[in-house]
């Protein structure tokens, strides 16, 4: 898998500058012609240190079965800072992506895409660096939204500074919504449709659930 390289910053100011430089490269249009495989990405940390495990699980979309996976152990090289999580998580996730033998059609990140203070969350960062379609599926609200309807598939816009940046999507009837935002090379409608396809039974998409299980069993 080819990955666009850039120097990883050591300060917050440098990190913000990287986000601002890469942000114009994000595309918020189009969608994969056919999504046969989708990769879930997740990172887990040791509570007592900066050691981490990054995991990527590639699923066959129709069957929701694992066709490839990779894990990487490492240490967070960037300090904890809101809005800059990608600088802790992207390097090990990219290392895991490089180990795959199957290049996924889309990346499903446990985090944000456009729903980010600088409109450049983890899904945008990984999408730009890999040039793969990417979406963010977050659990923690960023921005404001009205609760969507109670039925599966109901959604409401997420807004930041008056701009629509994603959707609060109900994946199961009466269950708390997930927060979907575009990362790269995908429309919001297509991203929400894919999340529903990946979440036939539970709140979170199977890509996220599988990657989460992978990091927990690897730690």
C-alpha positions as CSV (number, residue, x, y, z in Angstrom):
1,X,0.0,0.0,0.0
2,X,1.4,3.4,-1.0
3,X,1.4,6.0,1.7
4,X,2.0,9.8,1.4
5,X,4.8,10.6,3.8
6,X,5.3,13.7,5.9
7,X,7.4,14.5,8.9
8,X,5.7,13.8,12.2
9,X,5.7,16.9,14.4
10,X,6.9,17.1,18.0
11,X,4.9,20.2,19.1
12,X,1.3,21.2,19.0
13,X,2.0,24.2,16.8
14,X,3.8,22.1,14.3
15,X,0.9,19.6,14.3
16,X,-1.7,22.2,13.7
17,X,0.4,23.5,10.8
18,X,0.5,20.0,9.3
19,X,-3.3,19.8,9.5
20,X,-3.7,23.1,7.9
21,X,-1.4,22.2,5.1
22,X,-3.1,18.8,4.3
23,X,-6.7,20.0,4.8
24,X,-7.0,21.3,1.2
25,X,-6.2,17.8,-0.1
26,X,-9.3,16.3,1.4
27,X,-12.1,15.4,-1.1
28,X,-15.7,15.2,0.1
29,X,-17.2,13.9,-3.1
30,X,-17.6,10.6,-4.8
31,X,-17.6,7.1,-3.4
32,X,-16.0,3.8,-4.2
33,X,-17.5,2.2,-7.3
34,X,-18.0,-1.0,-5.2
35,X,-17.3,-1.6,-1.6
36,X,-16.3,-5.2,-1.3
37,X,-13.9,-4.8,1.7
38,X,-13.9,-2.4,4.6
39,X,-11.2,-1.9,7.2
40,X,-11.9,-1.1,10.8
41,X,-9.1,0.8,12.6
42,X,-8.6,1.1,16.4
43,X,-6.0,1.9,18.9
44,X,-5.9,0.9,22.6
45,X,-3.6,2.3,25.3
46,X,-2.0,0.9,28.4
47,X,-3.5,2.9,31.2
48,X,-0.2,3.1,33.1
49,X,2.0,4.1,30.2
50,X,2.1,5.4,26.6
51,X,2.4,1.9,25.2
52,X,-0.3,1.1,22.6
53,X,-1.6,-1.5,20.2
54,X,-2.9,-0.4,16.8
55,X,-5.1,-2.8,14.8
56,X,-6.6,-3.0,11.4
57,X,-9.2,-5.6,10.5
58,X,-10.4,-6.0,6.9
59,X,-13.9,-7.4,6.5
60,X,-15.7,-8.8,3.5
61,X,-18.6,-6.5,3.4
62,X,-21.4,-8.8,2.3
63,X,-20.4,-11.6,4.7
64,X,-18.9,-9.3,7.4
65,X,-16.1,-11.9,7.8
66,X,-12.5,-11.1,8.4
67,X,-10.3,-11.5,5.3
68,X,-7.1,-9.8,6.7
69,X,-5.8,-8.2,9.8
70,X,-2.7,-6.6,11.3
71,X,-1.6,-5.3,14.7
72,X,1.3,-3.1,15.7
73,X,2.7,-2.5,19.2
74,X,4.3,0.8,19.9
75,X,4.5,3.8,22.1
76,X,2.6,7.1,21.6
77,X,5.2,9.6,20.4
78,X,3.0,12.7,20.6
79,X,1.4,14.2,23.8
80,X,-2.3,13.9,24.5
81,X,-4.0,17.0,23.0
82,X,-7.7,17.5,21.9
83,X,-8.0,17.8,18.2
84,X,-4.5,16.3,17.6
85,X,-5.2,12.6,18.3
86,X,-4.1,11.6,14.7
87,X,-0.5,12.4,15.7
88,X,-0.7,9.7,18.3
89,X,-2.7,7.2,16.4
90,X,-1.9,7.6,12.7
91,X,1.7,6.4,12.7
92,X,1.0,3.0,14.3
93,X,-2.2,2.6,12.2
94,X,-0.3,3.3,9.0
95,X,2.3,0.8,10.1
96,X,-0.5,-1.8,10.5
97,X,-2.0,-0.8,7.1
98,X,1.4,-1.4,5.4
99,X,1.3,-5.0,6.7
100,X,-2.0,-5.9,5.0
101,X,-2.0,-8.2,2.0
102,X,-5.5,-7.0,1.1
103,X,-5.9,-3.3,0.3
104,X,-9.4,-2.3,1.6
105,X,-11.9,-0.4,-0.5
106,X,-12.6,2.0,2.4
107,X,-11.3,2.8,5.9
108,X,-13.7,3.0,8.8
109,X,-12.0,5.0,11.6
110,X,-12.9,5.0,15.2
111,X,-12.9,8.8,15.4
112,X,-13.8,11.9,13.4
113,X,-13.4,13.1,9.9
114,X,-14.8,16.5,8.9
115,X,-16.4,16.8,12.4
116,X,-13.2,18.3,13.9
117,X,-12.3,21.9,15.0
118,X,-10.0,22.3,12.0
119,X,-12.1,20.0,9.7
120,X,-9.3,17.4,9.7
121,X,-9.8,14.5,12.0
122,X,-8.2,11.1,12.0
123,X,-10.3,9.8,9.1
124,X,-9.3,12.8,7.0
125,X,-5.6,12.4,7.9
126,X,-5.5,8.7,7.1
127,X,-7.6,9.2,3.9
128,X,-5.2,11.8,2.6
129,X,-2.1,9.9,3.4
130,X,-3.3,6.6,1.8
131,X,-5.6,8.2,-0.8
132,X,-8.2,5.6,0.2
133,X,-11.9,6.5,0.8
134,X,-12.3,7.0,4.5
135,X,-15.1,7.7,7.0
136,X,-15.1,8.5,10.7
137,X,-17.5,6.8,13.1
138,X,-17.3,8.5,16.4
139,X,-18.9,7.8,19.8
140,X,-18.1,11.1,21.5
141,X,-20.0,14.1,20.3
142,X,-18.1,16.9,18.5
143,X,-20.5,19.7,17.5
144,X,-24.2,20.1,18.1
145,X,-27.1,18.0,16.9
146,X,-30.7,17.3,17.6
147,X,-31.5,13.7,18.4
148,X,-32.5,11.8,15.3
149,X,-35.7,9.7,15.1
150,X,-35.8,6.4,16.9
151,X,-35.9,4.2,13.9
152,X,-32.8,2.5,12.3
153,X,-31.5,4.8,9.6
154,X,-32.9,8.0,11.1
155,X,-30.3,10.8,11.1
156,X,-29.8,14.4,12.0
157,X,-27.1,16.9,11.0
158,X,-24.1,17.6,13.2
159,X,-23.1,21.2,13.1
160,X,-19.9,23.1,14.1
161,X,-19.8,26.9,13.8
162,X,-23.0,26.8,11.8
163,X,-21.5,24.3,9.3
164,X,-22.9,20.8,8.7
165,X,-20.0,18.4,9.4
166,X,-21.6,15.0,9.8
167,X,-24.7,13.1,10.8
168,X,-25.9,11.6,14.1
169,X,-27.1,8.2,12.7
170,X,-29.4,5.7,14.4
171,X,-28.0,2.3,13.5
172,X,-30.5,0.3,15.7
173,X,-34.0,1.2,16.8
174,X,-34.0,3.1,20.1
175,X,-30.2,2.9,20.5
176,X,-27.9,5.8,21.0
177,X,-26.7,7.2,17.6
178,X,-23.2,7.0,16.2
179,X,-21.5,10.1,14.8
180,X,-20.6,9.8,11.1
181,X,-18.4,12.2,9.2
182,X,-16.6,12.1,5.9
183,X,-12.9,11.5,5.9
184,X,-11.9,11.4,2.2
185,X,-13.3,10.5,-1.2
186,X,-16.8,9.8,0.0
187,X,-20.1,11.7,0.4
188,X,-21.9,11.9,3.7
189,X,-24.9,10.0,2.2
190,X,-22.6,7.2,1.0
191,X,-20.8,7.1,4.4
192,X,-24.1,6.7,6.3
193,X,-25.3,4.0,3.9
194,X,-22.1,2.1,4.4
195,X,-22.3,2.4,8.2
196,X,-25.8,0.9,8.2
197,X,-24.6,-1.9,6.0
198,X,-21.8,-2.6,8.4
199,X,-24.1,-2.5,11.5
200,X,-26.9,-5.0,10.9
201,X,-27.3,-6.0,14.5
202,X,-25.4,-3.7,16.9
203,X,-24.9,0.0,17.4
204,X,-21.3,0.0,16.2
205,X,-20.3,-1.2,12.8
206,X,-18.7,-4.7,12.6
207,X,-15.5,-3.1,11.4
208,X,-15.1,-1.1,14.6
209,X,-16.2,-4.1,16.8
210,X,-13.7,-6.4,15.1
211,X,-10.8,-4.0,15.4
212,X,-11.6,-3.3,19.0
213,X,-11.7,-7.0,19.8
214,X,-8.3,-7.4,18.0
215,X,-6.6,-4.7,20.1
216,X,-8.0,-6.0,23.3
217,X,-6.9,-9.6,22.7
218,X,-3.4,-8.4,21.5
219,X,-2.6,-6.3,24.6
